[in-house]
Amino acid sequence: MAENKGKTDSIRMSMQGCQTNNGFVQNEDILEKDPDPGSRLDDAVAVLGPVEPNLKDIRPYAGMPKEVLFQFSGQARYRLPREVLFWLTVASVFVLIGATIAIIAVSPKCLDWWQAGPMYQIYPRSFKDSDMDGNGDLKGIQEKLDYITTLNIKTIWITSFYKSSLKDFRHGVEDFREIDPIFGTMKDFENLVAAIHDKGLKLIIDFIPNHTSDKHAWFQLSRTRTGKYTDYYIWHDCTHENGITVPPNNWLSVYGNSSWHFDEVRNQCYFHQFMREQPDLNFHNPDVQEEIKEIIQFWLTKGVDGFSFDAVKFLLEAEHLRDEAQVNKTQIPDTVTHYWELYHDFTTTQVGMHDIVRSFRQTMDQYSREPGRYRFMGIEAYGESIDRTMMYYGLPFVQEADFPFNDYLSELNTPSGNGVFEVITSWMENMPEGKWPNWMIGGPDRARLTSRLGAEYVNIMNMLVFTLPGTPITYYGEEIGMRNILVTNLNESYDVDTLFSKSPMQWDNSSNAGFSEASHTWLPTSSDYHTVNVDVQKTQPRSALKFYQELSLLHVNELLLSRGWFCYLRNNSHSVVYTRELDGIDRVFLVVLNFGESSPLNLKEMVPNIPTRASIRLSTSFADKGGEVDTHDILLDKGEGLVLEYNTKNLLHHQTAFRDSCFVSNRACYSSTLNLLHSLC
């Protein structure tokens, strides 16, 4: 009885009088008598019975029993703050979820890596020789990656490097899964891919699925009618007597003469749209399509970020083999030997060709599911009409290429404001809504810009492609103004005209322009390499290279150029004038390019509400940079261009008079308050 009384007194003491209790018992004698402290509370409750403890004037203390804790927690001063905090937390979660959904809903589609910056096309045999054999190679490209990054390039595009003969510059592939020894090994390629990705760059490569080399294992098996390879190529009976072949029809090769060649092993003719060493694959055969799919997968697994597919319009031919119509119907049929003398209705862009291209896209989409690993697909549609070229973008709900490469500017052989204007508007007006444009002024099979138009047009053409909407594409050497070489002495049977733009890259003024330490290079360097090279231009503040770097930096950093509207204002035989503007930004870029003789321009007549003075953001004449011009009267020399900047709230694409002259691929607006893009324009 005395013991129970002691316990009761202890509990009451802790509840009423001992407000400094820190959770320790107050009576050590009781602790010694009760070796099970856990039972004390139960005993106390049993003694006290249903009597509620008096909590008046008592504060919570550490170590209080749960019954006491429950008594305190039920009080309004503790319960209400707890409930308020709970519901505030719930409300905050819902607000955050709603805000996230709203931001996602109003955010425009982000630019992908192939849209965010320029591409740099490299012809690997001419870029940099690392092993002193006179041929550029993969290790040479890797050595020069630091230089490429100084150009603010986002994507490197390497043309064909597959194992093949030298016919038609590696387009007759002997093995799609091997690197030609001239360029190195597969290990060299893997190292290059890793190095490119380490620099934050992307890599796309060429792929020509239409044909192979006649030395390819598939062709050797097909000509002997071995298993499934029997119909991997297009074979047909033909007459061959006394060395003369009578082909099945009048179809012609791109290079002229019949596109049929007699094979003595199979005793039939095979079809080739290009050279006879390049037999066409039979894409009507599902096994061939599966082979190409596996090759695409092979290189994607190697880390390639995309492909440029070439010659796809030749993938299918009409199976009926009827003669194609002559352009000149009065011409004697036996004299029709040039490709342009026929309408190629049965050998190009056949029904089903776009289905095959879409299958390439589907294969690449399987490797695009990881964030940041989208695989790019481009189509080289050279020689196609603008309508057929646009078909490679795909249908509204069926995607094909991310874009067909636009080489129309590289076909301009005379500088003209009207000519440039026609190329720009032809692409922009025909491009499907929401698609992305691109621009290139050179390529392996085109004369170099300096040789076509003149050295005075290098800066203005680079300014053009970097200030137009879309992705600018630069062929190696165009950033320093390289020109065609004048002579070649190669014993090859392909079109030597395509050699002139493939001369070695001009790195410095040492032997072979720093391209190679070999005694002989596969092509000679241009005679101007002592003054037109990277090392010299790096030290010249007004060089083409320095101007290119400023342009590419402006393109990367300015939303007006990467996301803005394009509105063309005027063109004539001399000049082209257009603006770049974006909702939410009260600045406008006005680009003025002069391709003809000096002539005055009054921008006040073209642009309503333009200020009397506009600042020069960038100029091909470096002396003008940072200054101002009078918009009433601008006088530009031949080959001179300006990027002007002025402030206004009256954007042209909102004005009825200019609505048909303005284009945008992905509509977006800028919020300066939130510093983000949105689509609520």
C-alpha positions as CSV (number, residue, x, y, z in Angstrom):
1,M,0.0,0.0,0.0
2,A,2.8,2.3,0.9
3,E,4.5,1.4,-2.4
4,N,1.5,2.2,-4.5
5,K,1.1,5.5,-2.7
6,G,4.6,6.4,-3.5
7,K,4.1,5.8,-7.2
8,T,0.9,7.8,-7.2
9,D,2.6,10.7,-5.5
10,S,5.5,10.5,-8.0
11,I,3.1,10.7,-11.0
12,R,1.1,13.6,-9.5
13,M,4.3,15.4,-8.7
14,S,5.4,15.1,-12.3
15,M,2.0,16.4,-13.5
16,Q,1.5,19.3,-11.1
17,G,4.6,20.6,-9.4
18,C,7.7,19.5,-11.2
19,Q,7.7,21.7,-14.3
20,T,11.4,21.3,-14.8
21,N,11.1,17.5,-15.2
22,N,13.3,16.5,-18.1
23,G,12.0,12.9,-18.3
24,F,14.0,11.5,-15.5
25,V,12.3,9.9,-12.4
26,Q,12.4,11.9,-9.2
27,N,12.7,9.1,-6.7
28,E,15.7,6.9,-7.1
29,D,14.4,4.7,-4.3
30,I,11.3,3.9,-6.3
31,L,13.5,3.1,-9.3
32,E,15.5,0.6,-7.3
33,K,12.3,-1.1,-6.1
34,D,10.8,-1.3,-9.6
35,P,13.2,-2.9,-12.1
36,D,10.6,-2.6,-14.9
37,P,10.2,1.1,-15.7
38,G,7.8,0.3,-18.5
39,S,5.3,-1.0,-16.0
40,R,5.2,2.1,-13.9
41,L,2.8,4.0,-16.2
42,D,0.4,1.1,-16.3
43,D,0.5,0.8,-12.5
44,A,-0.1,4.5,-12.2
45,V,-3.1,4.5,-14.5
46,A,-4.5,1.5,-12.6
47,V,-4.1,3.4,-9.3
48,L,-5.5,6.7,-10.6
49,G,-8.4,5.0,-12.4
50,P,-10.4,7.1,-14.8
51,V,-9.5,10.3,-13.1
52,E,-8.3,12.8,-15.7
53,P,-5.1,14.6,-14.7
54,N,-5.4,18.3,-14.1
55,L,-3.3,19.9,-16.9
56,K,-4.0,23.4,-15.8
57,D,-0.9,25.5,-15.6
58,I,1.2,22.5,-16.8
59,R,3.6,22.8,-19.8
60,P,4.6,19.9,-22.0
61,Y,7.8,18.3,-21.0
62,A,10.2,15.8,-22.6
63,G,9.4,12.2,-21.9
64,M,5.8,12.6,-20.9
65,P,3.6,9.5,-21.3
66,K,1.5,9.2,-24.4
67,E,-1.8,9.7,-22.5
68,V,-0.4,13.1,-21.3
69,L,0.8,13.9,-24.8
70,F,-2.7,13.2,-26.2
71,Q,-4.2,15.5,-23.6
72,F,-2.0,18.4,-24.8
73,S,-2.3,17.7,-28.5
74,G,-6.1,17.9,-28.3
75,Q,-6.0,21.4,-27.1
76,A,-7.0,24.1,-29.6
77,R,-3.8,26.0,-29.4
78,Y,-1.9,23.0,-30.6
79,R,-4.5,21.4,-32.8
80,L,-5.3,24.5,-34.9
81,P,-1.8,25.4,-36.0
82,R,-1.2,21.8,-36.9
83,E,-4.3,21.6,-39.1
84,V,-3.5,25.0,-40.7
85,L,0.0,23.8,-41.6
86,F,-1.4,20.5,-43.0
87,W,-3.9,22.2,-45.3
88,L,-1.4,24.8,-46.4
89,T,1.0,22.0,-47.4
90,V,-1.8,20.3,-49.3
91,A,-2.7,23.5,-51.0
92,S,0.9,24.2,-51.9
93,V,1.3,20.8,-53.5
94,F,-1.8,21.4,-55.7
95,V,-0.5,24.9,-56.6
96,L,2.8,23.5,-57.6
97,I,1.2,20.7,-59.7
98,G,-1.1,23.2,-61.3
99,A,1.8,25.6,-62.0
100,T,3.9,22.8,-63.5
101,I,1.0,21.7,-65.8
102,A,0.4,25.3,-66.8
103,I,4.0,26.0,-67.6
104,I,4.2,22.8,-69.7
105,A,1.0,23.7,-71.5
106,V,2.1,27.2,-72.5
107,S,5.7,26.4,-73.1
108,P,6.7,26.2,-76.8
109,K,8.6,23.1,-78.0
110,C,12.2,23.3,-77.1
111,L,14.8,23.5,-79.9
112,D,16.5,20.2,-80.4
113,W,20.3,19.9,-80.8
114,W,20.1,19.9,-84.6
115,Q,18.2,23.2,-84.5
116,A,20.2,25.0,-81.8
117,G,23.3,25.7,-83.8
118,P,25.2,25.4,-87.1
119,M,26.4,22.2,-88.7
120,Y,29.9,21.8,-90.1
121,Q,30.3,19.4,-93.1
122,I,33.7,17.7,-93.4
123,Y,35.0,15.8,-96.4
124,P,37.3,13.5,-94.3
125,R,39.9,12.8,-97.0
126,S,40.7,16.5,-97.2
127,F,40.4,17.8,-93.6
128,K,43.6,16.7,-91.7
129,D,46.1,13.9,-92.3
130,S,47.4,12.4,-89.1
131,D,49.6,9.6,-90.5
132,M,51.5,11.3,-93.3
133,D,50.0,9.3,-96.2
134,G,48.6,12.4,-97.9
135,N,45.0,11.5,-97.1
136,G,42.8,13.0,-94.4
137,D,41.6,10.6,-91.8
138,L,39.4,10.2,-88.6
139,K,42.3,10.9,-86.2
140,G,42.9,14.1,-88.1
141,I,39.4,15.2,-87.5
142,Q,39.8,14.4,-83.8
143,E,42.9,16.5,-83.6
144,K,41.0,19.5,-84.9
145,L,37.9,19.3,-82.6
146,D,39.1,22.3,-80.5
147,Y,39.2,24.4,-83.6
148,I,35.7,23.3,-84.6
149,T,34.4,24.3,-81.1
150,T,35.8,27.9,-81.6
151,L,33.3,28.2,-84.5
152,N,30.4,27.6,-82.1
153,I,29.4,24.5,-84.1
154,K,26.9,22.2,-82.6
155,T,26.9,19.3,-85.1
156,I,29.7,17.7,-87.2
157,W,28.6,16.1,-90.5
158,I,31.2,13.7,-91.9
159,T,30.7,12.5,-95.5
160,S,31.1,8.8,-96.5
161,F,34.0,6.9,-95.0
162,Y,32.9,3.3,-95.6
163,K,35.2,0.7,-97.1
164,S,35.0,1.1,-100.9
165,S,36.9,1.7,-104.1
166,L,37.8,5.2,-105.0
167,K,35.1,5.3,-107.7
168,D,32.8,8.3,-107.3
169,F,34.4,9.2,-103.9
170,R,33.5,6.3,-101.7
171,H,29.9,6.1,-102.9
172,G,30.4,2.5,-104.2
173,V,30.5,0.8,-100.8
174,E,32.1,-2.6,-100.4
175,D,31.2,-3.0,-96.7
176,F,28.8,-0.8,-94.8
177,R,30.1,-2.0,-91.5
178,E,33.8,-1.2,-92.1
179,I,35.9,1.9,-92.1
180,D,38.0,2.3,-95.3
181,P,41.7,1.8,-94.3
182,I,42.5,5.3,-95.8
183,F,40.5,6.8,-92.9
184,G,41.6,4.5,-90.1
185,T,40.0,1.8,-88.1
186,M,36.8,1.2,-86.3
187,K,38.6,1.9,-83.0
188,D,39.6,5.3,-84.5
189,F,35.9,6.0,-85.3
190,E,34.8,5.0,-81.8
191,N,37.4,7.3,-80.3
192,L,36.3,10.1,-82.5
193,V,32.6,9.6,-81.5
194,A,33.6,9.7,-77.8
195,A,35.7,12.8,-78.3
196,I,32.9,14.6,-80.2
197,H,30.5,13.9,-77.4
198,D,33.0,14.9,-74.8
199,K,33.1,18.3,-76.5
200,G,29.3,18.6,-76.2
201,L,28.9,18.1,-80.0
202,K,26.8,15.8,-82.1
203,L,27.8,13.6,-85.1
204,I,25.9,12.8,-88.3
205,I,27.2,10.7,-91.1
206,D,26.4,10.0,-94.8
207,F,24.6,6.9,-95.9
208,I,23.7,6.0,-99.5
209,P,21.4,3.0,-99.3
210,N,20.5,2.9,-103.1
211,H,23.5,1.0,-104.3
212,T,26.7,-0.8,-103.4
213,S,30.0,-1.5,-105.0
214,D,30.2,-4.4,-107.5
215,K,32.8,-5.8,-105.1
216,H,30.3,-6.0,-102.2
217,A,29.8,-9.6,-100.9
218,W,26.0,-9.3,-101.6
219,F,26.7,-8.6,-105.3
220,Q,29.1,-11.5,-105.6
221,L,26.6,-13.8,-104.1
222,S,23.8,-12.4,-106.2
223,R,25.6,-12.9,-109.5
224,T,26.0,-16.6,-108.7
225,R,22.4,-16.8,-107.6
226,T,23.2,-17.9,-104.1
227,G,20.2,-18.3,-101.8
228,K,18.4,-15.2,-100.7
229,Y,21.0,-12.9,-102.4
230,T,19.7,-14.0,-105.8
231,D,17.3,-11.0,-106.0
232,Y,19.3,-8.5,-103.9
233,Y,19.9,-6.5,-107.1
234,I,17.9,-5.7,-110.2
235,W,18.6,-8.3,-112.9
236,H,17.0,-8.8,-116.3
237,D,17.5,-10.8,-119.4
238,C,19.2,-8.9,-122.2
239,T,21.0,-9.6,-125.5
240,H,24.8,-9.6,-125.5
241,E,26.5,-10.6,-128.7
242,N,30.0,-9.7,-130.0
243,G,30.6,-7.4,-127.1
244,I,27.5,-5.4,-127.8
245,T,24.6,-5.4,-125.3
246,V,21.0,-4.7,-126.2
247,P,19.5,-3.5,-122.9
248,P,15.9,-4.2,-121.7
249,N,14.9,-0.6,-122.2
250,N,16.1,2.9,-122.8
251,W,16.8,3.9,-119.2
252,L,20.0,5.9,-118.8
253,S,22.6,6.3,-116.1
254,V,23.1,9.7,-114.3
255,Y,26.5,9.7,-115.9
256,G,25.2,9.0,-119.4
257,N,24.6,5.9,-121.6
258,S,22.6,2.9,-120.7
259,S,22.0,2.1,-117.0
260,W,22.2,-1.7,-117.8
261,H,25.4,-3.6,-117.8
262,F,25.9,-7.2,-118.8
263,D,27.4,-9.6,-116.3
264,E,29.1,-12.7,-117.8
265,V,28.9,-14.7,-114.6
266,R,25.1,-14.5,-114.3
267,N,24.5,-14.0,-118.0
268,Q,22.1,-11.2,-117.3
269,C,22.1,-7.4,-117.2
270,Y,22.1,-5.6,-113.9
271,F,20.7,-2.1,-113.4
272,H,22.8,0.8,-112.2
273,Q,21.6,4.4,-111.9
274,F,25.1,5.7,-111.4
275,M,28.4,4.0,-112.5
276,R,28.5,0.4,-113.7
277,E,30.6,-0.3,-110.6
278,Q,27.7,0.7,-108.4
279,P,24.8,-1.7,-109.0
280,D,21.4,-0.7,-107.6
281,L,19.9,-2.7,-104.7
282,N,16.4,-4.2,-105.2
283,F,14.3,-2.4,-102.6
284,H,11.3,-4.3,-103.7
285,N,12.9,-7.2,-101.9
286,P,12.0,-7.2,-98.1
287,D,15.3,-8.8,-97.3
288,V,17.2,-5.9,-98.7
289,Q,15.1,-3.5,-96.6
290,E,15.9,-5.5,-93.5
291,E,19.6,-5.5,-94.3
292,I,19.6,-1.7,-94.6
293,K,17.7,-1.4,-91.3
294,E,20.3,-3.5,-89.5
295,I,23.1,-1.3,-90.9
296,I,21.3,1.8,-89.6
297,Q,21.0,0.1,-86.2
298,F,24.7,-0.9,-86.3
299,W,25.9,2.7,-86.6
300,L,23.3,4.1,-84.1
301,T,24.7,1.6,-81.6
302,K,28.1,3.0,-82.3
303,G,26.9,6.3,-81.0
304,V,26.1,8.1,-84.2
305,D,23.5,10.9,-83.6
306,G,22.0,10.9,-87.1
307,F,22.3,10.3,-90.8
308,S,22.3,12.2,-94.0
309,F,20.6,9.9,-96.5
310,D,21.6,10.5,-100.1
311,A,20.1,9.4,-103.5
312,V,16.9,8.2,-101.9
313,K,14.8,9.2,-104.9
314,F,16.5,6.4,-106.8
315,L,15.5,3.6,-104.3
316,L,12.7,2.2,-106.4
317,E,12.2,1.7,-110.1
318,A,9.0,0.7,-112.0
319,E,8.9,-3.1,-112.3
320,H,7.2,-2.9,-115.7
321,L,10.5,-1.7,-117.3
322,R,8.7,0.5,-119.9
323,D,10.8,3.0,-121.8
324,E,11.0,6.5,-120.4
325,A,9.7,9.4,-122.6
326,Q,12.2,11.5,-124.5
327,V,12.4,15.2,-123.8
328,N,12.8,15.9,-127.5
329,K,10.4,13.5,-129.2
330,T,11.9,14.1,-132.6
331,Q,15.3,13.0,-131.5
332,I,16.5,9.7,-132.9
333,P,16.2,7.2,-130.0
334,D,19.7,5.7,-130.6
335,T,21.2,9.1,-130.1
336,V,19.6,9.7,-126.6
337,T,22.6,9.1,-124.3
338,H,22.5,11.9,-121.8
339,Y,20.5,11.7,-118.6
340,W,18.8,15.0,-119.1
341,E,17.4,13.8,-122.5
342,L,14.7,11.6,-120.8
343,Y,11.9,12.3,-118.4
344,H,12.7,9.9,-115.5
345,D,9.1,9.0,-114.5
346,F,9.9,5.3,-114.0
347,T,13.3,5.5,-112.2
348,T,12.9,8.2,-109.6
349,T,10.4,9.0,-106.8
350,Q,8.3,5.9,-107.4
351,V,5.2,5.0,-105.3
352,G,6.4,3.3,-102.1
353,M,9.7,5.2,-102.0
354,H,8.5,7.5,-99.2
355,D,7.3,4.4,-97.3
356,I,10.9,3.2,-97.3
357,V,12.1,6.5,-96.1
358,R,9.6,6.5,-93.2
359,S,10.8,3.0,-92.3
360,F,14.3,4.6,-91.8
361,R,12.7,7.2,-89.6
362,Q,10.9,4.5,-87.5
363,T,14.2,2.6,-87.0
364,M,15.9,5.8,-85.8
365,D,13.0,6.6,-83.5
366,Q,13.7,3.4,-81.6
367,Y,17.0,4.9,-80.6
368,S,15.5,8.3,-79.8
369,R,13.6,7.5,-76.6
370,E,16.3,8.6,-74.1
371,P,16.2,12.3,-73.2
372,G,18.8,14.2,-75.2
373,R,19.4,11.3,-77.5
374,Y,17.2,12.2,-80.4
375,R,18.5,10.8,-83.7
376,F,18.5,13.3,-86.6
377,M,17.5,12.3,-90.1
378,G,18.3,14.5,-93.1
379,I,17.7,13.9,-96.8
380,E,19.9,15.0,-99.6
381,A,17.4,15.8,-102.3
382,Y,19.7,17.6,-104.8
383,G,18.2,18.1,-108.2
384,E,14.6,17.7,-107.0
385,S,11.9,20.3,-107.6
386,I,10.8,22.4,-104.6
387,D,7.5,20.5,-104.4
388,R,9.2,17.1,-104.3
389,T,11.8,18.3,-101.9
390,M,9.2,19.4,-99.4
391,M,7.6,15.9,-99.5
392,Y,10.6,14.7,-97.5
393,Y,9.4,16.6,-94.5
394,G,6.6,14.0,-94.4
395,L,2.9,14.4,-93.7
396,P,1.2,16.3,-90.9
397,F,1.0,13.1,-88.7
398,V,3.7,11.0,-90.4
399,Q,7.3,12.3,-90.0
400,E,10.1,11.6,-92.5
401,A,13.2,13.7,-92.5
402,D,13.8,16.4,-89.9
403,F,14.6,18.4,-93.0
404,P,15.8,17.9,-96.6
405,F,19.1,19.7,-97.1
406,N,18.6,23.0,-98.8
407,D,21.4,23.6,-101.3
408,Y,19.7,26.1,-103.5
409,L,21.9,28.9,-102.4
410,S,24.9,26.9,-103.5
411,E,23.5,26.9,-107.0
412,L,23.7,30.6,-107.3
413,N,26.5,31.4,-109.8
414,T,25.9,35.2,-110.0
415,P,25.3,37.5,-107.0
416,S,21.9,39.0,-107.2
417,G,19.4,40.3,-104.6
418,N,16.5,38.9,-106.7
419,G,18.2,35.5,-106.9
420,V,18.8,35.3,-103.2
421,F,15.2,36.5,-102.5
422,E,13.7,33.8,-104.8
423,V,15.7,31.1,-103.0
424,I,14.5,32.3,-99.5
425,T,10.9,32.8,-100.4
426,S,10.6,29.6,-102.4
427,W,11.7,27.5,-99.4
428,M,9.8,29.4,-96.7
429,E,6.5,29.6,-98.7
430,N,6.5,25.9,-99.6
431,M,7.8,24.5,-96.4
432,P,5.0,22.7,-94.4
433,E,3.8,24.6,-91.3
434,G,5.8,24.0,-88.2
435,K,8.8,22.5,-90.0
436,W,12.4,23.7,-89.7
437,P,14.4,25.3,-92.5
438,N,18.1,25.1,-93.2
439,W,20.6,26.8,-95.5
440,M,23.9,25.9,-97.0
441,I,26.2,27.8,-99.4
442,G,28.6,25.0,-100.4
443,G,29.2,21.3,-100.5
444,P,31.5,18.5,-101.8
445,D,29.8,18.5,-105.2
446,R,29.5,22.3,-105.6
447,A,31.9,25.0,-106.7
448,R,33.2,26.9,-103.6
449,L,31.6,30.2,-102.8
450,T,34.7,32.2,-103.5
451,S,35.1,30.7,-106.9
452,R,31.4,31.1,-107.8
453,L,30.7,34.6,-106.6
454,G,34.0,36.2,-105.6
455,A,35.9,36.7,-102.3
456,E,34.0,39.9,-101.6
457,Y,30.8,37.9,-101.1
458,V,32.2,35.4,-98.4
459,N,31.1,37.5,-95.4
460,I,27.8,38.6,-96.8
461,M,26.7,35.0,-97.7
462,N,27.8,33.8,-94.2
463,M,25.8,36.7,-92.7
464,L,22.8,35.6,-94.8
465,V,22.7,32.0,-93.6
466,F,23.3,32.9,-90.0
467,T,20.5,35.5,-89.9
468,L,17.9,33.5,-91.7
469,P,15.6,31.3,-89.6
470,G,16.7,27.7,-89.3
471,T,20.0,25.7,-89.2
472,P,23.0,27.2,-91.0
473,I,25.3,24.5,-92.6
474,T,29.0,25.3,-93.4
475,Y,31.2,23.2,-95.7
476,Y,34.7,23.0,-94.3
477,G,36.9,25.9,-95.5
478,E,34.0,28.3,-96.2
479,E,34.6,30.0,-92.9
480,I,38.0,31.2,-94.2
481,G,37.0,31.8,-97.8
482,M,38.7,28.9,-99.5
483,R,38.4,28.6,-103.3
484,N,38.5,25.8,-105.8
485,I,41.8,24.4,-106.9
486,L,42.6,25.0,-110.5
487,V,44.2,21.7,-111.7
488,T,44.0,18.0,-110.9
489,N,45.9,15.1,-112.3
490,L,43.9,12.1,-111.1
491,N,43.5,9.0,-113.2
492,E,39.8,8.4,-112.4
493,S,36.7,8.0,-114.5
494,Y,34.2,10.0,-112.5
495,D,33.3,13.7,-112.9
496,V,36.5,15.6,-112.2
497,D,34.5,18.8,-111.8
498,T,33.6,17.7,-108.4
499,L,37.2,17.5,-107.3
500,F,37.8,21.3,-107.4
501,S,35.9,21.9,-104.1
502,K,37.6,19.0,-102.2
503,S,41.1,20.4,-101.9
504,P,42.9,20.0,-98.5
505,M,41.9,22.3,-95.7
506,Q,44.3,25.2,-95.3
507,W,45.5,25.3,-91.7
508,D,48.7,27.4,-92.0
509,N,51.3,28.6,-94.4
510,S,53.6,25.6,-93.9
511,S,54.1,22.9,-96.5
512,N,50.8,21.5,-97.8
513,A,49.0,24.2,-95.9
514,G,49.5,22.3,-92.6
515,F,47.1,19.5,-93.9
516,S,49.8,16.8,-94.2
517,E,53.5,16.2,-93.6
518,A,53.6,13.8,-96.5
519,S,55.7,14.6,-99.6
520,H,52.6,14.3,-101.8
521,T,48.9,14.8,-101.0
522,W,45.9,13.2,-102.8
523,L,44.9,16.6,-104.1
524,P,47.1,19.7,-104.4
525,T,46.4,22.6,-102.0
526,S,45.1,25.9,-103.4
527,S,47.8,28.4,-104.5
528,D,46.5,31.0,-102.1
529,Y,47.0,29.0,-98.9
530,H,49.9,31.3,-97.7
531,T,47.3,34.1,-97.0
532,V,44.1,32.2,-96.8
533,N,44.5,29.8,-93.8
534,V,43.3,29.4,-90.3
535,D,46.5,30.5,-88.5
536,V,46.8,33.8,-90.4
537,Q,43.1,34.7,-90.0
538,K,43.1,34.0,-86.3
539,T,45.4,36.9,-85.8
540,Q,43.6,39.3,-88.2
541,P,40.8,41.2,-86.5
542,R,39.0,41.8,-89.9
543,S,39.4,38.3,-91.4
544,A,36.6,36.1,-92.7
545,L,37.3,33.6,-89.8
546,K,36.9,36.3,-87.1
547,F,33.7,37.5,-88.8
548,Y,32.3,34.0,-89.0
549,Q,33.0,33.5,-85.3
550,E,31.1,36.7,-84.4
551,L,28.2,35.6,-86.6
552,S,27.9,32.1,-85.1
553,L,28.1,33.6,-81.6
554,L,25.4,36.1,-82.3
555,H,23.2,33.2,-83.7
556,V,23.7,31.1,-80.6
557,N,23.0,33.9,-78.1
558,E,20.1,35.8,-79.7
559,L,16.5,34.5,-79.4
560,L,15.6,36.9,-82.2
561,L,17.7,34.7,-84.6
562,S,17.0,31.3,-83.1
563,R,13.3,31.7,-82.4
564,G,12.2,34.9,-84.0
565,W,9.9,35.8,-86.9
566,F,11.3,36.4,-90.3
567,C,9.7,39.2,-92.3
568,Y,11.1,40.2,-95.7
569,L,10.7,43.8,-96.7
570,R,12.3,44.4,-100.1
571,N,14.4,43.0,-102.8
572,N,15.8,44.1,-106.1
573,S,18.7,43.2,-108.3
574,H,21.1,44.7,-105.7
575,S,19.7,44.2,-102.2
576,V,17.7,42.1,-99.8
577,V,16.2,43.5,-96.6
578,Y,14.4,41.6,-93.9
579,T,13.8,41.7,-90.1
580,R,14.0,39.2,-87.2
581,E,11.6,39.9,-84.3
582,L,10.0,38.1,-81.4
583,D,6.9,38.8,-79.3
584,G,8.0,40.0,-75.8
585,I,11.3,41.5,-77.0
586,D,11.1,45.2,-77.9
587,R,14.2,45.0,-80.0
588,V,14.3,44.1,-83.8
589,F,17.2,43.0,-86.0
590,L,17.0,44.5,-89.5
591,V,19.3,42.8,-92.0
592,V,20.4,44.7,-95.0
593,L,22.5,42.9,-97.7
594,N,23.8,44.4,-100.9
595,F,24.8,42.0,-103.7
596,G,25.1,44.6,-106.4
597,E,26.7,48.0,-107.0
598,S,26.5,50.7,-104.4
599,S,23.0,52.1,-104.1
600,P,21.2,54.2,-101.4
601,L,18.4,52.6,-99.3
602,N,15.7,54.5,-97.4
603,L,14.6,52.2,-94.6
604,K,12.0,54.8,-93.5
605,E,10.0,54.0,-96.6
606,M,10.1,50.2,-95.9
607,V,9.6,50.0,-92.2
608,P,6.8,52.0,-90.4
609,N,7.8,53.7,-87.2
610,I,11.5,52.9,-87.5
611,P,13.7,55.3,-85.6
612,T,15.7,57.9,-87.5
613,R,18.9,56.3,-86.1
614,A,19.6,52.5,-85.8
615,S,22.7,51.0,-84.1
616,I,25.0,48.6,-86.0
617,R,25.0,45.3,-84.2
618,L,27.3,43.6,-86.8
619,S,28.8,44.7,-90.1
620,T,30.9,43.1,-92.8
621,S,32.8,46.3,-92.7
622,F,34.4,46.1,-89.3
623,A,34.9,49.8,-89.1
624,D,31.1,50.3,-88.8
625,K,30.5,47.9,-85.9
626,G,29.0,49.7,-82.8
627,G,28.2,52.8,-84.7
628,E,24.8,54.1,-86.0
629,V,23.3,54.7,-89.4
630,D,20.7,57.2,-90.6
631,T,17.7,55.1,-91.6
632,H,16.7,57.7,-94.2
633,D,19.8,57.1,-96.3
634,I,22.0,54.0,-96.1
635,L,24.7,53.5,-98.7
636,L,26.3,50.0,-98.9
637,D,29.2,48.9,-101.1
638,K,29.1,45.7,-103.2
639,G,29.2,42.7,-100.9
640,E,28.5,44.7,-97.8
641,G,25.9,43.7,-95.1
642,L,24.6,45.1,-91.9
643,V,22.7,43.8,-88.9
644,L,20.9,46.8,-87.5
645,E,19.2,46.9,-84.1
646,Y,16.5,49.3,-83.0
647,N,13.7,49.4,-80.3
648,T,10.0,49.2,-81.1
649,K,6.8,47.8,-79.8
650,N,5.2,47.7,-83.3
651,L,6.3,44.3,-84.6
652,L,5.8,43.8,-88.3
653,H,4.2,40.3,-88.1
654,H,1.3,41.8,-86.3
655,Q,0.6,44.3,-89.0
656,T,-1.8,43.4,-91.8
657,A,0.4,44.9,-94.5
658,F,3.3,42.5,-93.7
659,R,1.3,39.4,-92.6
660,D,1.9,37.5,-95.9
661,S,5.6,38.4,-95.8
662,C,6.4,36.9,-92.3
663,F,7.2,33.3,-91.4
664,V,8.0,31.4,-88.2
665,S,8.6,27.7,-87.7
666,N,7.7,27.4,-84.0
667,R,5.7,30.3,-82.6
668,A,7.0,31.5,-79.2
669,C,6.9,34.6,-77.1
670,Y,9.3,35.9,-74.5
671,S,8.4,37.0,-71.0
672,S,11.0,39.3,-69.6
673,T,9.4,39.2,-66.1
674,L,9.7,35.4,-65.9
675,N,12.7,35.2,-68.2
676,L,11.1,32.3,-70.2
677,L,9.5,31.5,-73.5
678,H,5.8,30.8,-73.7
679,S,3.2,30.1,-76.5
680,L,0.5,32.5,-75.3
681,C,1.1,35.0,-78.1
